[in-house]
């Protein structure tokens, strides 16, 4: 009886010791992860050798790597606490077999896709993008496996890196504002052109700070009338186009204000715009 009590006491003490080790290991892992992520954040905050958006992207990727590494390390530590022969297990089952068995093929694909996204600079944290012609929003986080996009409505979309096929990035160096104006056939095309040129003069005066500049601080492409781009726009009228290259950071603001200025100029000159109409044929009389 005393023997069995001794055995039970031994196993109880051993179990408590293992639980204590697991708790200590978990606390140590959490503290280490927080320390590393904070150190990385402080490093990028105090340095400016790369662009701010690239710094945020690298910080997000490093934070993801640290978390996955810490989790994997803690799992190995837990197995060692219970004296599980991890080395023999890997050697016996085969690394390839374990990878396939755990369904890690998608994990590896997501990881490599995330690395390529970062290396090829296809996007950065804070960029406004469209993914797979389906999701549009601001990049909120870039991890080893997932890309998180905050849509304009506030909805957070999480996409596996391996599922990203196409990316339309609105924050790569510059964007071209393209505004189409369709006027009535009753308007004189020459008069329309002159009015739009007046609108461009106002655009270049009021929105010059949004235009993309070269190394000499001169606009790469001012707002200008591209010309008549359609003689018969959807059977409604003449279509003209105004274009101008702006900095990517101010594209949406510039486009919004440009539309207002163009509309005010057209209204000032009583420009007749194209109207949608539907022709209805009456039934033949008997």
C-alpha positions as CSV (number, residue, x, y, z in Angstrom):
1,X,0.0,0.0,0.0
2,X,2.8,2.4,0.9
3,X,4.5,1.4,-2.4
4,X,1.5,2.4,-4.5
5,X,1.1,5.6,-2.5
6,X,4.7,6.4,-3.2
7,X,4.2,5.8,-6.9
8,X,1.2,8.0,-7.0
9,X,2.9,10.7,-5.2
10,X,5.9,10.5,-7.5
11,X,3.7,10.8,-10.6
12,X,1.7,13.7,-9.0
13,X,4.9,15.6,-8.3
14,X,6.2,14.8,-11.8
15,X,3.0,16.0,-13.4
16,X,3.0,19.2,-11.3
17,X,6.7,19.7,-12.3
18,X,5.9,19.3,-16.0
19,X,2.9,21.7,-15.8
20,X,5.1,24.2,-14.0
21,X,7.7,23.9,-16.8
22,X,5.0,24.4,-19.4
23,X,3.7,27.5,-17.7
24,X,7.2,28.9,-17.3
25,X,8.0,28.2,-20.9
26,X,4.7,29.8,-22.1
27,X,5.4,32.9,-20.0
28,X,9.0,33.1,-21.2
29,X,7.8,32.7,-24.9
30,X,5.2,35.5,-24.5
31,X,7.7,37.9,-22.9
32,X,10.3,37.1,-25.6
33,X,7.9,37.7,-28.4
34,X,6.7,41.0,-26.9
35,X,10.3,42.1,-26.4
36,X,11.4,41.3,-29.9
37,X,8.4,42.9,-31.5
38,X,8.8,46.1,-29.4
39,X,12.5,46.2,-30.2
40,X,11.7,45.9,-33.9
41,X,9.1,48.7,-33.7
42,X,11.5,51.0,-31.8
43,X,14.2,50.3,-34.4
44,X,12.1,51.2,-37.4
45,X,10.6,54.2,-35.5
46,X,14.1,55.7,-34.9
47,X,15.5,55.0,-38.4
48,X,14.6,56.5,-41.7
49,X,16.9,54.7,-44.2
50,X,13.9,53.3,-46.1
51,X,10.4,54.6,-46.9
52,X,7.9,54.6,-44.1
53,X,5.5,52.3,-45.9
54,X,8.3,49.7,-46.5
55,X,9.3,50.0,-42.8
56,X,5.7,49.2,-41.7
57,X,5.6,46.3,-44.2
58,X,8.8,44.8,-42.9
59,X,7.8,45.3,-39.3
60,X,4.5,43.4,-40.0
61,X,6.3,40.6,-41.7
62,X,9.0,40.3,-39.0
63,X,6.3,40.3,-36.3
64,X,4.5,37.4,-38.1
65,X,7.8,35.4,-38.4
66,X,8.6,35.9,-34.7
67,X,5.1,34.7,-33.7
68,X,5.2,31.6,-35.9
69,X,8.8,30.7,-34.8
70,X,7.9,31.2,-31.1
71,X,4.8,29.0,-31.5
72,X,6.8,26.2,-33.2
73,X,9.6,26.5,-30.7
74,X,7.2,26.2,-27.8
75,X,5.6,23.1,-29.3
76,X,9.1,21.5,-29.5
77,X,9.8,22.5,-25.9
78,X,6.5,21.0,-24.7
79,X,7.3,17.7,-26.4
80,X,10.7,17.7,-24.8
81,X,9.1,18.2,-21.3
82,X,7.1,15.0,-21.8
83,X,10.3,13.3,-23.1
84,X,8.9,12.8,-26.6
85,X,11.8,11.8,-28.9
86,X,11.2,14.5,-31.5
87,X,14.4,13.7,-33.4
88,X,13.6,10.0,-33.6
89,X,10.1,10.8,-34.5
90,X,11.1,13.0,-37.5
91,X,13.7,10.5,-38.6
92,X,11.3,7.5,-38.4
93,X,8.3,9.1,-40.0
94,X,10.2,11.2,-42.5
95,X,10.0,15.0,-42.7
96,X,8.2,14.8,-46.1
97,X,5.6,12.5,-44.6
98,X,4.9,14.7,-41.7
99,X,4.6,17.8,-43.9
100,X,2.1,16.1,-46.1
101,X,0.3,14.5,-43.2
102,X,-0.2,17.9,-41.5
103,X,-1.4,19.4,-44.7
104,X,1.4,21.9,-44.7
105,X,1.6,22.3,-48.5
106,X,-0.8,25.2,-48.4
107,X,1.1,26.7,-45.5
108,X,4.3,26.6,-47.5
109,X,2.6,28.1,-50.5
110,X,1.2,30.9,-48.4
111,X,4.6,31.5,-46.8
112,X,6.4,31.7,-50.2
113,X,3.7,33.9,-51.6
114,X,4.1,36.3,-48.7
115,X,7.9,36.4,-49.1
116,X,7.4,37.2,-52.9
117,X,4.9,39.9,-52.1
118,X,7.4,41.5,-49.8
119,X,10.5,41.0,-52.0
120,X,8.9,42.2,-55.2
121,X,7.4,45.2,-53.5
122,X,4.0,44.6,-55.0
123,X,2.3,46.2,-52.0
124,X,3.0,47.9,-48.7
125,X,1.1,48.3,-45.4
126,X,-1.3,51.2,-45.9
127,X,-1.6,50.8,-49.7
128,X,-5.1,51.0,-51.2
129,X,-5.4,47.9,-53.4
130,X,-7.8,45.7,-55.3
131,X,-7.2,41.9,-54.9
132,X,-8.4,39.4,-57.5
133,X,-10.8,42.1,-58.9
134,X,-13.0,41.3,-55.9
135,X,-11.7,43.0,-52.7
136,X,-10.9,46.7,-52.5
137,X,-9.5,48.4,-49.4
138,X,-6.4,49.4,-47.4
139,X,-3.7,46.9,-46.5
140,X,-3.9,46.6,-42.7
141,X,-1.5,43.8,-42.2
142,X,0.9,41.5,-44.2
143,X,1.8,38.2,-42.5
144,X,3.5,35.1,-43.5
145,X,0.2,33.4,-44.4
146,X,-2.5,36.0,-44.6
147,X,-3.1,39.4,-46.1
148,X,-5.6,41.6,-44.3
149,X,-7.5,44.4,-46.1
150,X,-9.8,46.9,-44.5
151,X,-12.6,47.8,-46.9
152,X,-14.1,51.3,-47.0
153,X,-17.2,50.0,-45.2
154,X,-15.0,48.9,-42.3
155,X,-15.1,45.2,-43.0
156,X,-11.8,43.4,-42.5
157,X,-11.1,40.9,-45.3
158,X,-8.4,38.2,-44.6
159,X,-7.0,36.4,-47.7
160,X,-4.4,33.6,-47.8
161,X,-1.3,34.8,-49.6
162,X,-1.4,31.8,-51.8
163,X,-4.9,32.8,-53.1
164,X,-3.7,36.2,-54.3
165,X,-3.6,36.1,-58.1
166,X,-3.9,39.8,-59.2
167,X,-3.2,43.0,-57.3
168,X,-4.2,46.5,-58.5
169,X,-2.2,48.9,-56.4
170,X,-3.3,52.6,-56.3
171,X,-0.2,53.6,-54.3
172,X,2.8,52.9,-56.5
173,X,4.6,56.2,-57.2
174,X,1.9,58.0,-59.2
175,X,-1.6,57.8,-60.6
176,X,-3.3,59.4,-63.5
177,X,-6.6,61.2,-63.0
178,X,-8.9,60.4,-66.0
179,X,-12.2,62.2,-66.2
180,X,-14.6,61.7,-69.1
181,X,-17.1,64.4,-70.1
182,X,-19.9,63.6,-72.5
183,X,-21.8,66.6,-74.0
184,X,-24.8,66.9,-76.2
185,X,-24.6,66.8,-80.0
186,X,-26.1,70.3,-79.9
187,X,-22.9,71.7,-78.5
188,X,-20.1,73.1,-80.7
189,X,-17.1,70.8,-80.2
190,X,-14.7,73.8,-80.5
191,X,-16.6,75.6,-77.7
192,X,-16.6,72.5,-75.5
193,X,-12.8,72.2,-76.0
194,X,-12.3,75.8,-75.0
195,X,-14.4,75.4,-71.8
196,X,-12.5,72.3,-70.8
197,X,-9.2,74.1,-71.3
198,X,-10.5,76.8,-69.0
199,X,-11.3,74.1,-66.5
200,X,-7.8,72.7,-66.8
201,X,-6.3,76.1,-66.2
202,X,-8.2,76.2,-62.9
203,X,-7.2,72.6,-62.1
204,X,-3.5,73.4,-62.6
205,X,-3.9,76.5,-60.4
206,X,-5.9,75.1,-57.5
207,X,-4.6,71.5,-57.5
208,X,-1.0,72.0,-58.4
209,X,0.2,70.7,-55.0
210,X,-1.4,67.3,-55.9
211,X,0.5,66.9,-59.2
212,X,3.4,64.5,-59.4
213,X,6.7,66.5,-59.6
214,X,10.0,65.6,-61.2
215,X,13.5,66.2,-59.7
216,X,13.2,69.8,-60.8
217,X,9.9,70.2,-58.9
218,X,8.0,70.5,-62.2
219,X,4.8,68.7,-62.9
220,X,5.3,65.5,-64.9
221,X,2.0,65.9,-66.6
222,X,-0.3,68.9,-65.9
223,X,-4.1,68.6,-66.2
224,X,-4.9,68.9,-69.9
225,X,-7.6,68.1,-72.4
226,X,-6.6,64.8,-73.9
227,X,-9.1,65.4,-76.7
228,X,-12.3,64.0,-78.1
229,X,-12.2,60.3,-77.3
230,X,-15.6,59.3,-78.8
231,X,-17.8,60.8,-81.5
232,X,-20.8,58.8,-80.3
233,X,-20.5,57.9,-76.7
234,X,-23.3,55.2,-76.1
235,X,-25.4,57.0,-78.7
236,X,-25.6,60.1,-76.4
237,X,-23.1,62.7,-77.5
238,X,-19.4,63.7,-77.9
239,X,-17.0,62.4,-75.2
240,X,-14.0,64.4,-74.1
241,X,-11.3,63.4,-71.7
242,X,-9.2,65.3,-69.2
243,X,-6.1,63.8,-67.7
244,X,-3.4,64.7,-65.2
245,X,-0.7,62.8,-63.2
246,X,-0.9,63.1,-59.5
247,X,1.0,61.7,-56.5
248,X,-0.4,58.4,-55.5
249,X,-1.0,59.6,-52.0
250,X,-3.4,62.3,-53.1
251,X,-5.0,60.5,-56.1
252,X,-8.5,60.1,-54.6
253,X,-8.6,63.6,-53.2
254,X,-7.3,65.2,-56.4
255,X,-9.9,63.2,-58.5
256,X,-12.8,64.2,-56.2
257,X,-11.9,67.9,-56.3
258,X,-11.1,67.8,-60.1
259,X,-14.6,66.5,-60.8
260,X,-16.1,69.4,-58.8
261,X,-14.1,72.0,-60.6
262,X,-15.0,70.6,-64.0
263,X,-18.6,70.5,-63.1
264,X,-18.6,74.1,-61.9
265,X,-16.9,75.2,-65.1
266,X,-19.4,73.4,-67.3
267,X,-22.3,74.9,-65.3
268,X,-20.8,78.4,-65.5
269,X,-20.8,78.2,-69.3
270,X,-24.3,76.6,-69.5
271,X,-22.8,73.5,-71.2
272,X,-25.5,71.1,-72.3
273,X,-24.6,67.6,-71.2
274,X,-25.7,64.4,-72.8
275,X,-28.9,63.0,-71.5
276,X,-29.9,59.3,-71.3
277,X,-33.0,58.7,-73.4
278,X,-35.0,55.7,-74.5
279,X,-36.9,55.7,-77.8
280,X,-40.3,54.0,-77.6
281,X,-42.0,52.9,-80.8
282,X,-45.7,53.0,-80.8
283,X,-47.6,50.0,-82.0
284,X,-48.7,50.3,-85.7
285,X,-52.3,51.4,-86.1
286,X,-54.8,48.9,-87.5
